[in-house]
Amino acid sequence: MSDDNNVSVKKQDIHDDNQHVPELRFSEFKNNYISVYLKDISSKVRDKNKNNKIQDVLSNSAKYGIIHQKEFFDRNITNKNNIDGYYIVDKGDFVYNPRISKNAPVGPINQNLTGIKGIVSPLYTVFRINNDINSKYIKYYFLTTKWHKYIKSVANYGARFDRINITQKDLFNLPLKLPSSNEQKKVANFMELIDQKIEYLEKKYRNQIKFSKELRNKFLNKHCFFNDNWVEHDIKEYVVEYKEKVNFNNNLPILSSTLSGIYLQEDYFNKNVNSSDVSNYKIVPKNYFTYRSMSDTGKFKFNIQNIVEKGIISPAYPVFTTKNINDKYVYEFLNYSNSIKRQILKIKEGGTRYALGFSKFKKLKIEVPSFKTQCKITESMNLCYQREENLKKEIKIMKKFKKGLLQKMFI
């Protein structure tokens, strides 16, 4: 494509709207975008795998893009003896997956940026962008929702509720509006800078989580940094069970205590899933502990309720508070010490499940340093958690910024 829009494809009035420039644009570009079909700027890839020559099976994920199937599923799920006829996907090729999801309501179209030539299921459509079109620009275009309306208008869902049925002809008749080559390049490079910033923040976040884990391990399992005596006690010396239950006029919010934290049930499940009778539910005051007393894996999460002043939780969840000890230290030790993990592994009862009722919980041992050391440990860990949270917020802001740019810089 040249800067004056003298292009090798024919201009066509194929859009329902009259928008010829994006809402947000670099100031040096003035010309209208031109209308094209996908078939004008790409060609369908028809090459198929023969004699199982290519073994790298790729998956097109709405969330992660095109990745190696083994990486996505932690294993190869395709029968290696049944991959003849799979479409070959070269580096830079695009793949359309008609499987719909929350993240891809019409199925994702992603570019193969794995750096390898692979193969994909015959259910996918593979196409290659012409050399005179900036493929990075097209990659970002398909991250917008601009093309969704057309796909919905020509597709049907048939018997498979999770998959769109669309003919190859209709797919390649997808209308697009494109700027000049120079503008394509500048927009694509700008979006790439945004991606690099997000990747930088995500790497920084992963490194912070790793640092937090290592520091916590040194505190709890190696007793590093503090010249202190760690004394083992029964945890019953430091915890008090809380037994208050709701009355029939309950109006307190229902909580869910999970391995990832504690939540309002309506937020966690997007609805209340309890029965209408909560008369036997336990009350969990703010800053009190609760946990699920049964586990299939041996993993338990002892959560501090810090969401509301008071909430309620299923009778199967013990509730307790602490005494004569830093409660944040108790949280760290119960959830992350190797000592607790070893003790819990010894209490497995019958079948495949682990039961940790409060009476059994009280028999666990806790290693306790001085109160001053407890405070130093929790202060250090809280600082780590705050850094993690700040990075999560930065990543969320940048992704929201990117999403806004995608909708405003493309037509």
C-alpha positions in Angstrom: 0.0 0.0 0.0 1.3 3.4 -0.9 0.8 6.6 1.2 -1.7 8.1 -1.3 -3.9 5.0 -1.1 -3.0 3.9 -4.7 -3.3 0.3 -3.9 -3.3 -2.9 -5.8 -6.8 -3.8 -4.5 -10.0 -2.2 -5.6 -11.8 0.4 -3.5 -15.2 -0.9 -2.5 -18.2 0.5 -0.7 -18.7 -2.5 1.5 -19.3 -1.1 5.0 -22.6 -0.2 6.6 -21.2 2.9 8.3 -19.7 6.0 6.8 -16.7 6.1 9.0 -13.5 6.5 6.9 -11.1 7.6 9.6 -10.5 6.2 13.1 -11.5 8.1 16.3 -7.9 8.3 17.4 -5.1 8.9 14.8 -1.6 10.2 14.4 -1.8 13.9 13.3 0.4 13.5 10.2 -2.1 11.2 8.4 -5.1 12.8 6.7 -6.4 10.4 4.0 -9.5 8.3 4.3 -9.1 4.6 4.9 -10.0 2.3 2.0 -12.4 -0.6 2.0 -11.2 -4.0 1.1 -12.2 -7.6 1.6 -10.0 -10.1 3.5 -9.7 -12.1 0.3 -8.1 -9.0 -1.3 -5.3 -8.8 1.1 -4.7 -12.5 1.9 -4.7 -16.0 0.5 -5.9 -19.2 2.1 -3.2 -21.7 3.1 -4.1 -25.1 1.7 -0.8 -27.0 2.4 -1.4 -30.1 4.5 0.8 -32.3 6.6 2.0 -35.4 4.8 3.5 -38.6 6.3 3.4 -36.9 9.7 6.4 -34.9 8.6 5.6 -32.0 10.9 5.0 -33.0 14.6 4.5 -29.6 16.2 0.8 -29.3 16.8 -0.3 -25.7 17.5 -3.4 -24.4 19.4 -5.2 -21.1 18.8 -6.2 -19.8 22.2 -8.4 -16.8 22.7 -6.4 -15.8 25.8 -2.8 -16.7 24.8 -2.8 -16.6 21.0 -1.1 -19.3 19.0 1.0 -21.6 21.2 2.4 -25.1 21.1 -0.3 -27.6 22.1 2.0 -29.2 24.6 2.6 -25.9 26.3 -1.2 -25.1 26.4 -2.3 -28.5 27.8 0.9 -29.5 29.5 0.9 -32.5 27.1 0.1 -33.4 23.5 -3.6 -34.3 23.2 -3.4 -35.1 19.5 -2.7 -38.6 18.4 0.6 -38.4 16.6 -0.5 -41.1 14.2 -3.5 -39.0 13.1 -2.1 -35.7 12.1 -1.8 -36.3 8.4 -4.1 -33.7 6.7 -3.6 -31.1 9.4 -3.0 -27.6 7.9 0.6 -26.3 7.9 1.0 -23.0 9.6 4.2 -21.1 8.7 5.8 -18.4 10.7 3.6 -15.3 10.5 0.5 -17.1 9.1 -2.9 -16.3 10.6 -5.3 -18.9 12.1 -9.0 -18.7 12.7 -10.5 -20.9 15.4 -14.3 -21.0 15.1 -14.6 -22.1 18.8 -16.4 -19.3 20.7 -15.7 -18.3 24.3 -16.1 -15.4 26.7 -12.8 -13.9 25.4 -13.6 -14.6 21.8 -17.4 -14.4 21.1 -16.9 -15.1 17.4 -13.7 -17.2 17.7 -10.1 -15.9 17.7 -8.0 -15.0 14.8 -4.3 -14.9 15.8 -0.9 -14.7 14.1 1.7 -17.5 14.5 4.4 -15.8 16.4 5.8 -19.0 17.9 8.9 -18.9 15.7 8.2 -22.4 14.4 6.3 -24.0 11.5 3.6 -26.1 12.9 0.3 -27.7 12.1 -3.3 -27.1 13.2 -6.6 -29.0 13.1 -8.5 -29.1 9.8 -11.3 -27.4 11.8 -9.2 -24.2 11.7 -8.7 -21.8 8.7 -5.2 -20.7 7.9 -4.4 -17.7 5.8 -1.4 -15.6 4.8 -1.4 -11.8 4.5 -0.1 -10.3 1.2 3.4 -8.8 1.3 2.2 -5.3 0.6 0.1 -5.3 3.8 1.6 -4.9 7.3 0.8 -8.2 9.0 1.5 -6.7 12.4 -1.3 -4.2 11.8 -3.6 -7.0 10.8 -2.7 -8.9 13.9 -3.8 -6.0 16.1 -6.9 -5.4 13.9 -8.1 -8.9 14.8 -7.6 -8.1 18.5 -10.4 -5.5 18.2 -14.1 -6.2 18.0 -14.5 -4.3 14.7 -15.0 -7.5 12.7 -17.3 -9.3 15.1 -20.5 -7.8 13.8 -19.9 -9.1 10.3 -19.1 -12.6 11.4 -22.2 -12.8 13.5 -24.3 -11.6 10.6 -23.1 -14.5 8.3 -22.5 -17.3 10.7 -24.8 -19.7 12.4 -24.3 -21.8 15.5 -25.9 -25.1 14.4 -26.0 -28.0 16.9 -22.6 -27.0 18.5 -23.4 -24.1 20.9 -19.6 -23.6 21.4 -18.6 -23.3 17.7 -19.5 -20.9 14.9 -20.3 -22.3 11.5 -19.1 -20.0 8.7 -18.3 -20.8 5.1 -14.8 -20.1 3.7 -16.4 -17.8 1.2 -18.1 -15.7 3.9 -15.0 -15.6 6.0 -12.9 -14.3 3.2 -15.6 -11.8 2.3 -14.9 -10.1 5.7 -14.8 -6.3 5.0 -12.0 -4.2 6.5 -10.9 -0.6 6.3 -7.2 0.0 6.0 -4.9 3.1 6.1 -1.8 3.7 4.0 1.3 1.5 4.4 3.1 4.1 6.5 0.1 4.6 8.8 -0.3 0.8 9.2 3.4 0.6 10.2 3.2 3.5 12.7 0.1 2.1 14.3 1.5 -1.4 14.5 4.8 -0.2 16.0 3.0 1.9 18.5 0.8 -1.0 19.6 3.9 -3.1 19.8 5.4 -0.6 22.3 2.3 -1.0 24.4 2.7 -4.7 24.4 6.4 -4.4 25.3 5.4 -2.3 28.3 2.8 -4.9 29.4 5.3 -7.7 29.0 7.9 -5.7 31.1 5.3 -5.2 33.9 4.3 -8.9 33.8 7.9 -10.0 34.0 8.4 -7.6 36.9 5.3 -9.0 38.6 6.5 -12.6 38.1 9.9 -11.7 39.5 8.3 -10.0 42.5 6.2 -13.1 43.2 9.3 -15.2 43.0 11.2 -12.9 45.4 8.3 -12.9 47.8 8.2 -16.7 47.8 12.0 -17.0 48.4 11.9 -14.4 51.2 9.0 -16.1 52.9 10.8 -19.5 52.6 13.9 -18.0 54.3 11.7 -16.6 57.1 9.5 -19.5 57.9 11.5 -22.6 56.9 15.1 -21.5 57.3 14.7 -19.0 60.1 17.1 -16.6 58.3 18.0 -13.0 59.2 16.8 -13.1 62.8 19.0 -14.1 65.8 16.0 -15.5 67.6 14.8 -18.7 69.3 12.0 -20.4 67.5 9.9 -22.5 69.9 7.4 -25.1 68.9 4.0 -25.0 70.5 0.5 -26.5 70.0 -1.5 -24.1 68.0 -4.3 -24.4 70.4 -2.4 -22.1 72.7 -2.9 -19.3 70.2 -6.3 -19.8 68.7 -9.9 -19.4 69.9 -12.8 -21.0 68.1 -15.6 -18.6 67.2 -19.0 -20.3 67.3 -21.7 -17.6 66.8 -24.3 -18.5 64.2 -26.9 -16.5 62.3 -30.5 -16.2 63.5 -33.5 -16.5 61.2 -33.4 -12.8 60.4 -30.0 -12.9 58.8 -29.1 -10.1 56.4 -25.3 -10.6 56.4 -23.4 -11.3 53.1 -22.4 -14.9 52.3 -18.7 -15.6 52.0 -16.7 -18.2 50.0 -13.3 -19.2 51.4 -11.2 -20.7 48.6 -7.6 -21.6 47.9 -7.1 -18.2 46.2 -8.6 -16.2 49.0 -11.9 -15.1 50.6 -14.7 -13.5 48.6 -18.3 -12.5 48.7 -20.1 -15.5 47.3 -22.1 -13.4 44.8 -18.8 -12.0 43.4 -17.0 -15.3 43.3 -19.8 -17.2 41.5 -21.5 -14.2 40.0 -24.5 -15.4 42.0 -25.5 -16.8 45.4 -25.3 -20.6 45.2 -26.4 -21.4 48.8 -29.7 -22.8 49.8 -32.3 -20.4 51.1 -31.9 -21.8 54.6 -28.8 -20.3 56.2 -29.9 -20.6 59.8 -27.0 -22.8 60.7 -24.3 -20.7 59.0 -21.4 -19.3 61.0 -20.7 -15.7 61.5 -17.2 -14.5 60.5 -16.3 -11.1 62.0 -13.7 -8.9 60.2 -10.1 -10.1 60.8 -11.1 -13.5 61.9 -9.9 -16.7 60.2 -11.9 -19.3 58.4 -11.0 -22.3 56.2 -12.6 -25.2 54.3 -12.2 -28.3 56.5 -12.2 -30.8 53.7 -9.7 -31.1 50.8 -9.1 -33.6 48.0 -5.5 -32.5 47.5 -4.2 -31.9 51.1 -4.1 -28.2 50.4 -5.9 -25.9 52.9 -6.1 -22.1 52.8 -6.5 -20.3 56.1 -8.1 -17.0 55.1 -8.4 -13.8 57.1 -11.8 -12.2 56.5 -11.1 -8.6 55.7 -13.9 -7.8 53.3 -16.9 -6.8 55.5 -17.5 -6.1 59.1 -19.4 -9.4 59.4 -20.2 -12.2 57.0 -21.5 -15.7 57.1 -20.1 -19.0 55.9 -21.2 -22.6 55.6 -21.2 -24.7 58.8 -18.4 -26.9 57.3 -16.0 -24.0 57.7 -14.3 -23.5 61.1 -14.0 -19.9 62.3 -11.4 -18.7 64.8 -9.4 -15.8 66.1 -5.9 -15.6 67.7 -4.5 -14.6 71.0 -1.0 -13.7 72.3 0.5 -13.8 68.8 0.6 -11.7 65.6 -2.3 -12.9 63.5 -0.5 -12.1 60.3 2.3 -14.3 61.4 -0.2 -17.1 62.0 -1.5 -16.5 58.5 2.0 -16.8 57.0 2.9 -19.9 59.0 -0.3 -21.8 58.4 -0.4 -21.2 54.7 3.3 -21.3 53.7 5.4 -23.2 56.2 6.8 -26.7 55.2 6.1 -27.8 58.8 2.3 -27.4 58.4 2.3 -29.1 55.0 4.1 -32.1 56.5 1.7 -32.3 59.5 -1.4 -32.1 57.2 -0.1 -34.9 55.0 -0.1 -37.2 58.0 -3.8 -36.7 58.9 -5.4 -38.1 55.7 -8.5 -40.1 56.7 -9.9 -42.8 54.5 -10.5 -42.6 50.7 -8.8 -39.8 48.9 -9.9 -36.8 51.1 -8.2 -34.9 53.8 -10.3 -33.8 56.8 -9.1 -31.0 59.1 -11.9 -30.2 61.6 -11.1 -27.7 64.3 -10.4 -30.2 67.0 -7.7 -31.8 64.8 -6.5 -28.4 63.6 -5.8 -27.4 67.3 -3.3 -30.3 67.5 -1.0 -28.9 64.8 2.3 -27.5 65.9 3.4 -23.9 65.2 7.0 -22.6 65.4 7.0 -19.2 67.2 9.8 -16.6 67.4 9.6 -13.5 69.5 6.7 -11.1 69.0 9.2 -8.5 67.6 10.4 -11.0 65.0 6.8 -12.0 64.1 6.1 -8.3 63.4 9.2 -7.9 61.3 8.4 -10.9 59.2 4.8 -9.8 58.6 5.9 -6.2 57.8 8.4 -7.5 55.3 5.8 -9.8 53.7 3.2 -7.1 53.6 5.6 -4.9 51.7 6.1 -7.7 49.2 2.4 -8.2 48.8 1.8 -4.4 48.3 4.4 -4.4 45.5 2.7 -7.3 43.9 -0.7 -5.6 44.2 0.7 -2.3 42.7 2.2 -4.2 39.8 -1.1 -6.0 39.2 -2.9 -2.6 39.1 -0.3 -1.2 36.6 -0.8 -4.3 34.4 -4.6 -3.9 34.5 -4.4 -0.2 33.7 -2.0 -0.9 30.7 -4.3 -3.6 29.4 -7.3 -1.4 29.7 -5.4 1.4 27.9 -4.4 -1.0 25.1 -8.0 -2.2 24.8 -9.2 1.4 24.4 -6.5 2.1 21.8 -7.5 -1.0 19.8 -11.1 0.2 19.6 -10.2 3.8 18.7 -7.3 3.4 16.3 -8.9 0.9 14.0 -12.1 1.0 12.0 
